[in-house]
Amino acid sequence: MPNGNKIQYRNATLLLGSAMTVLAGATIAPALPAMSRAFQDIPNADFLVRMLLTVPALFSAIGAPFSGFLLDRWGRKPVLVVAVILYGLAGASGYVIGSLYGILASRALLGLAVAGTTSGFTTLIADYFSGRKLSKFLGYQAAFMAFGGAVFLLVGGILADIDWRLPFLLYLYAFGILLGVLFAIDEPQAQKTAGEQQSQDDTAAVPYRSVAPIYVLAFALTMLFFIGPVLLPFLLTDLGEISNSQIGLALAVSVLVGGVFSLQYQRLKQRLSFQGINVVVFLAIGLGSLIIGLSSEFAGIILGLVVSGIGVGLSLPNFNLWLLTVIPAAARGRAVGGLITAVFLGQFLSPIAIQPIASEAGFSAAFAVAGGISLLLGVVFLAWMILRPAGPTAQVKEGDLQEETS
């Protein structure tokens, strides 16, 4: 195909492929209450069903460092091809597996695949773009993840009203992405050069002192906001006659708002530092979670989801761009893999950490506690930022503001 068309197809593949990260959990979230009823004879069924959302996160956290290493060592495309195929097979297998434990095992394999796809697509974006065009495309990436998540949540909710197994078929989406990876993705020249240099000098590595704060903040933020997808379906069910499609709609509201604000990320980044955006993120998620925790009606919960969606939408492009400005090209795969580990480890531990509060005080209290912690962190971060101004990496340098031609 003509080069211009191929670049457009490549960019579409990067954006649509990035949505696979959200699809991993969003697809089956509305079906969780129905699955709990289907497996109610199994001890601790409610907890095990909620783990279906978080087991992929655990194995993504485990697999991301290895995926990052392979991306830098073997190249982007081979890792992506394998990861996308595994994603489609493991994700859709839940439709035919009859055992809850078997579905848990398939979700573990899905998590390993997500580690490869998430690291791979984000690393490719950094290979192809730089400067303002990188921050703009990262905003597009987050928006596609949000809008794609909203669509999958809505469709998943509708399918779950028919049969809780049907949402698993949405994972076949991966094989459409596979075509784009095979025919539109070329190995970036910059990565080839970096790989040759790395084979001679393996110390062209991740500057961990610079990236550690990014990893810690990403982990903490994910811990706080991921209780939403896990607990919200059960909180809404407790309100009364709420259908699976309504649960999907409620979850979609937050990611839709997030998508809108992701598209505004580049404009906001021109006015605020990475740390300043982090303050907005923590305060928005904290206030939204607190509103959800204090609400006893569907409308109030929707309002809380709208507010928290602002923070969710800004968080991903901010962490990604912040990371990509402080690492060398030869270490991109490993550095992105480390960020993926932090995010997915936060997803896995979130429901485990909040479970004692949810069991003893209820789902509303769990949201209120998480909201209070997030608000406190936002205030602390704001005070720290005022007392210690952002360093030289807080803004993208003007000299970096060009696009790579690959």
N, C-alpha and C positions, 0 to 999 in steps of 0.2 A: 504494500500500500504506500501512497505518497508519504514523505517524511512528516509533513504537517499533520496529516490525518493520523499517522501513527503516534505522534506526540499527544494529540488529543485523546486517542484511545488509551495511551499509556496513563495519562493523568486521570482519566475516568476510572481506569483499573485501580490506581492508587487510592482514589477516594471511595469507590464502591467496596474495594477490598478492606479498607480500614473499618467499614461498618461491620465486618465480621466479628470484631471484638465485642461490640455491644450485643450483636445477635446471639453470642454464646450464652448470655444469661437472660436477655430480654424475652426471647422466644417463649420460654416455658414459665416465666414468672406468673402470668395470669392463671396458669393451670395448677399452681401449687396447692390451693385448697382442695381441688378435685382429686389430685393425686393423693393427698393425705387421706381422703375418704376411701379411695380405692385400695390403699394399703393399710387401712386402720387396724387390721389384725396383727400387724407386725409391731413388736415392742418399739417404743420411741419413734413411731412412724412420722409424727409431725416434725420432730427434729431432723430425722434422716431425709425427709422430703426437702426441708429448707437447705440441707447440705447439698442437694442437687445443684443449687445455684453457686455454692462456694467451693465445692470440690474442684471444678475446673480452675478456679482461681489459685488453689494450692498448687496444682500441678503446673499451671502457667508460671507461678513464682519459682518452682523448682526448675522448670525447663528453660526459662528465659536466659539465664547466664550461658547455658550450653548453646542455645540458639544464637545468641550474640557472638559467641566464639566462632561458631560455624559460619555465620554471615561474614565475618571478617576473614576467615581462613579459606572457605570454599567458594564464597561468592553469594550474592543475594538471590539470584534466580533459582539455583538448585534447591536451596533451603525452602524457598517459598512454594515451589511445586510440590514437594513432599508434604509440607505443612498443610497446604490447601486440600490436597487429596485426603489426608488423614482427618481433617476437619469435617469434610462432607460425610465421610463414612462413619466416623464416631458419633457425630451429632445426630444423623438421621437414624442410627441404629436403635435409639430409644423408642422408635415407633414399633419395632418388632420384638424387643426384649420384654419378657413377661415378669422378670424379677426386679424388685427394687434395688437389690444389691448389684444385679447385673447392669442396671441403668447407672448406678453410681460408678461402676468400673468404666463404662463407656464415657462417662463425663470426665473421668481422669484422663483418658486418652484425648478427649476434646481439649482439655486444658493444655496438654503438651503441644497440640496443634496451634492453639491460640498463641502460645509463646512464640512460635515461629512466624505466624502471620502478623501479629502486632509488631514485633521487633522488625520484621522484614519490610513491611510497608513504610513504617516510620523512618527507618534507615535509608530506604530508597528516596524518600522525599528530601531528606537532608543531602543525599548525593546529587539530586537533580536541581535543587534550588538553594539560594543563599540570600542573606540580607532581608530587605522588606518583602521580597517575593517569597522567601521562606516563611516569614511570619504570616503572610497572607494565605499561603497554601496550608499551613498548619491550622489556621482558622477554618478554612474550607474543610479540612480533614475532620476537625472536631464537629463541624456543622453536619457533615454527612453521617458521622457516627450518631449524632443526636437525632437527626431526621430519620435515618434508617432505623434507629432503635424505636422511635415512635411508631413507625409503620409496622415493624415486627411485633411490637407490643399490642397494637390494635388488631392486627391480623391474628396474632397468637391468642388474644382474648376471644375473638369470634370463633376460631377453630376449637378452643378449649370448651366453649359452650356446646359444641357438637360432640367432641370426644377429647379427653385430655391427652391422648396420644398424637393427635393430628399436628400440633405445633412442632413436633420433632421433624416433620417432613420439610419444614422451612430451611433446615440446614443444608438441603440439596442446593441452595443458593450458591454454595461454594464452587460447584462445578461450572457455573457461569463465570465466576471469577477466574477459575483455572484457565479458561480460554484466553482471557486477557493477559494473564501471566505468561502463557506460552507464546503468544503471538505479538504482544505489544511491549513487553518488558525486555530491555537489553541490559546486560551487565554494564554498570557505569564505568567509564574509563578511569575516573578518579579512584574507584574502589580497586581496580586492577593494579594501578600504580601503588596504592597503599598496601595491597597484599604482597607485592614484590618487595617493598621496603620492609614490611613486617617479617618476611621470611628471613631477612638478614638481621633484623633488630627487633626482637619481641618486646622491647621495653618502650616502644611507641604506644604507650598504654594510657589507661584511664587516669586522669588526675583526681584521685579519690578525695583529696582534701576539698577540692572545689565542688565536686558533685555530691558529697555526703549530705549537705543541708538540703539539697533538692530531693534526694531519696527519702530523707526523714520526713520532710513536709508532705511529700506525695503519699507516703505510708499513713501518716496521721490523718490527712484529709480523707483518704479512702476509707479508713476505719470509721470515720464519723458519718459519711454520707451513704455508705453502702448498706446501712441498716434499712434504708428505704425500700429497695427492691426486695429484700428478704422479709421484712416484717409488715410492710404496708398491705399486701394482700390479706393478711390475717387481721390487721387492724380494721380494714374496710369491711371484712366479713362480719366482724363483731358489731358493726353499726346496724346490721339488719339485713334486709333482702338486697344484697349487692351481687350482680351477675359477674361472671368472668370477664365479659366484654367491658363492663364498667371499671373493673380493676385495671384492665389493659389501658383504658382511656385515662384513668388517673395517673398511672405510671408514665404514660406518653406525654402528659402535660409538662412534666418536669424536663424531659429530654427535648421537647419542642422548644421550650423557652431557652434551654441551654443552647440549642442550635442557633437560635436567633442571636444570642449574645456571642457565640463563637464567631459568627460572621463579622461582628464588630470588634474583634480582638485587635486587629492591626491598628485601628484608629485609637483604641484605648491605650495600646502599648506606646504610641507616640507621645502620650501625656503622662503615663505612669511607669515607674520602674517595675521590674519583676516582683519586688517585695511589696510595692504598692498594690499591685493586682492581687497578690496573695491576701492582703488585708481584706479587700473586697470579697474575695472568695470565701474566706473563713466566716466573715460576718454574715454574708448572704445565706450560706448553708446553715449557720447557727440559728439565725432568725427564722428561717423557713422550717427547720426541724422543731424549734420551740413552738411555732404556730401549730404545726401538726400535732404535737404532743398535748397542746392545750385545747384542741378543737374536738368537739363531740358530734359535728355534722360534716357531711360530705363537702359542702361548699368551703368550710374552713380549712379542711385538709387540702383541697385544690389550691387555695390561696398559699398555703405553706409550700406546696410543691412548686408553685410559680416562683416564689422568692428563692427557694433553694436552687432552682434551675439556673438562676443567674450565676451562682457560684460554680455549679457543675460545668456550665458551658465555657467559662473562662479558665478553669483549672487545667484542662488537658493541653491546650495550645501554650499556656504559660509555662508549665513544667517542661514540655518538649522543647520549646525555643530556648528557655533558660539553659537547659542541659546542652543543647547543640551549639551554644555560643562559647562554651568553656571546654570543649573536648576537641582533640585533633581528629582529622578525617580517618586516620588509620584505626582509631579506637571507637568509631561510631557504633558498630554492631554491639560491642561489649557494653558500652555505656548505656545505650538504649535498652539492652537486655537487663541491666541493673535497675533501670527505672521501671521496667515492666515487672520485675521481681518485687520491687517495693509496692507498686500499685496492687498487684494481685495478692500479695501476702496480706495487705490491708483488707482486701475483699474477703479473704478466707477467714481471717481472725475476727472480723467485725461481728458476725452473728454469734460467735463463740464468746466474745468479750461481753456482749450485751445480753446474752441468754439469762444470766442470773437475775438481772433487773427485770427483763420481760417476764420471767417465770414468777417472780415474787410480787412485782408491782404492776405488771401489765404492759402492753405494747405502747400505750400513750406515754407512760413514764419513761420508757426506753428512749423514745424520740425526744422527750423533754431533757433528759440527762445528756444525750448526745448534742442537742442544740446548745445547752448551757456550756458544755466543754468547748464547742467550736467558737461560740461568742467570746469566751474567755481567751482562747488562743488568738483570736483576731485582735482583741484589745492589747494583749501582750505583744503581739507582732507589731502593731501600730506604735506602741511605746518604744519598742526596740528600734524601729525604723527612725523614729524622731531623734532618739539619743545617739544612734549610730547610722549616719547617712549611708545610702547604698554605695557599694564599691564600683570599680570601673567596669565590671561585667554586667552591671544592671541594665545597660542599654546596648542595643546593637550598634556597632561602630559604623559611622557613615562610610568609611572606606570599604566596608563589606557589602554595600548596597548594590549588588549586581546579581544577575541570574547566570548560573552555569548554562552552557549551551548544549549540553547533552540532551 
